[in-house]
Amino acid sequence: MLTLRVHKQLAEFTLEVDVTCAHPVTAIFGPSGAGKTTILNLVSGLMRPDSGEITLEDIPLFHAEKGIDLPPEQRRVGHVFQDDLLFPHLSARQNLAYGYQFLAPSERKFHPDAIADLLELTALLDRRPALLSAGERQRVALGRAILTSPKLLLMDEPLAALDRELKDRIMPYLRHIRTDLGIPMLYVSHAVGEILQLTEQVIALNRGRVLAHGNFSSIAHQAQILPLLKTRGFEGE
């Protein structure tokens, strides 16, 4: 379970979030510039809230009043970006193992061979990123994050750079992560159809403010949500 009670002053607006995410996957949606990526960066430790607290599985990652601010490498949070950010000079195998090799054996929940098999990467392990397709590179990025044995996986529009065919091919792997590996996810996307293939639990965000949080079918017709769905830059499918 992830609890977020944070305040962060940004150049464009003030981010104010007070939510608890208790489901396997919670999606964050809203127009460009709503603060979605900022939330992920606050959870991962790439940004620091001005005040508040962030708790994951009853462990405080950040607590302003108690002076707690764990560095990113101690938070046990995996982060998958829109751009795969693979190391170009390393093979797919070496990229997969990059975080895994720094874990103590007792902390390793998954084996690289098992994750390569799950993501259908076994035949590609000796290739460098330049010789992989966009979809293959994103699967390597997913595998690399999984092999850090995270308590939470942050997904920052991981399919946005892919065409529809590639999105459809990657989505089953995301469902495998959710169902077979049991890693909770905080998933950012503009696309409602993409979100609903993973979860019905959503946080609707606009200009740093949570407009609604709950089951999508329950909140989609609320007055404050309808304009958000029609905003330019928000994909309805």
N, C-alpha and C positions, 0 to 999 in steps of 0.2 A: 504494500500500500504506500502511495506517495501522497504526502501532504504538503501543499504549497500555500504559504501565507507571506506574500512578498510585495514590497513597494520598490519601484525603480524609476527614477526620473530620467527620461530620455529627451532628446532634442525636440522631438515632435509631440510628445505626450507623456503622461505619467502612467506607467504600468502598475495596475493594482489587481492582484490575483489572490483569491482565497478559495481554494478547492481541495478536495480529497479524491484521489483516483484509486478506486478499489477494485477495478475490473482488469482482466488480462490485457486488454488494449483500450486506451483512451485516445481519441483523436482530437486534435485542435484544428479548427478551420476558421477562416476569415479572410478578408481581402489582403492584398499585398500591403505590408507596412503596419499590420494590426498588432504586431508584437509576438507572433508565434515563435519565430526563431529565438527571440530574446528569452522566452520562457525556457526553451531547451538549453540555451547557454547558461542560464542561471542554475538550472538543475545540474548540469555537467561541471560547473565551476569555471567555465570560460569567462563568465561575467559575475559580478558580485552585487547582490541586492543592496539597496540603501538601508533597508530595515526588513524585519520579519524573520521567517524561519522556513527551512526546507527539511523534511524528514522522510527517509526511505526505510521502510520496514522497522520503524521505531528507532532508527539510528539518525541522529541529527547530522545533516550534511552542512547546514548553515544555521546559525542562531545568533542574531545580532546581539541580543541582551546577554547571552552567555559567552560571547566572544568566540564562537565556534565557526570555522570556515575551512572545511577540509579541502586540500588541493585536489585537482581533478583526478590524479592517479590513485587517490585513496577512496574515491567515491564508489567504485565498482559499478560505473555506468558506462555502457557502450554507446557510441555516437556514430550514426551513419548519415552522411551528408548527401545533398543532391549531386555533387561531384564526388566521384569515388575516392579521390585523394590517395590513390595507391602510390607506392614507391616505384618509380619507373625503372630503376636499376635492379630491382629484385624480381624474382620469378613469382608466379601466383602462389606457389608453395611457401616461399619465404615471406610473402606479404601476409598470408594466412597465419603464419606462426609468429608474426612480429610481437604481438602482445602476449601471446600464449607462453613464449619462452621466458618472460619475466615473472610469471606466476610461480608461486611455490607449488610443488606437486599436490599438496593437500587442497589447494584452491582450484585445481583444474577439474571442471565438471564435464568437459567434452574433449574428445580426442580429435586432432586434425583430420585423420582419415575418415572418421565418422561424419564430420561436418562437410568435408569434401564430397563424400558420397551423397549426403542429404541434399546438397546444393548442385549436384551433378557437375562437379569440377574435376573429378579424378583424371580425366584425359587431358586436362589443360594445365596441370600443376607445374610443368616445366617451362611454360610460356611466360614471357614478360608482358606487362600490361599493353604495350604497343601492338602486340599480336592477338589481343583479345577484343571481342566486340564490346559495345557499351553495356549490353545486358550481362555479359560474362564478367566484366570488370565490377559491375555493381554487386554481383553475386559473391565475388571475392571480398569486396568491402563488407558485405553482410557477414561472411564467414569469419573475417578478421575480428569484427566486433563480437561475434558470438563466442569466439575462442578466448576472449578475455574473461569468460564466465561472469558476465554482468548480472547484477540484481535488477537492472532496468535497461532497456534498449531505447534510445532516443532516435527517432527516424525523422529527419528533416527533409521532407519532400523527396524521398529517395527515388521516386519514379518520374519526377517532373521532366527530366532531360531525355526520357525515352519515348519512342513512338508507341502508338496504341498496341501494336502487335507485341512489342517487347514488354510493355506493362502487363499484358495478359499472360505472358510467359513467366514473369517474375512473381506475380501475385501468389501463385500456389506455394512458392518457397516461403513467403511471408506468413502464410497460413500454417505451414509446417512449423515455423519458429514459434508461433503462438500456441499451437495445439500440441505438437510433439515434444518441443523442448521446454515449454512452460515458462518462457522468459517474458515478463510483462513489458509492454511497449507504450511509449508516448509518441503518437504518430501525427505528424503535421502534413496536411495536404489541402489543396484548393478543391479537389475533385470529390464530390459527394459520392459518386458511384464507386470510386476507389476506396473511400473510407468505409462504405457499407459492406464491402467484401471482407473487411476485417473486424468491424465492430459497429455497434449501434450507440456506443457511449461516446459522446462528443462534448467538447467545450467550444462554444461559439464566442469568438473574440473580435473586438473592433476597437481600434485606437487604444489599446492597452486595457480595455474593460471587458470583463466577462459578462456577456449578454445573457447566456443561458448555459446550463451544464446538466446533462442527463441523456436520456434515450432520444435519439434523433427524431423518431416518429412522433414523440411527445412534444418536442420543442420547435419543430420545423415550421409550424403554423403560428407561432407566437408573433405578435406585432413587431417586436424589435428584431426578429430574425429574418422576416420576409425581405426587407430591404437589403440585408446582407447577402442573401442568395442571388439577388439581382445585380449586385455590384459588379461593375466592369472589372475584370481580372479574376473573378470567381467563377470556376468552371462548375456548372451544374451537373455534369456527367463525366 
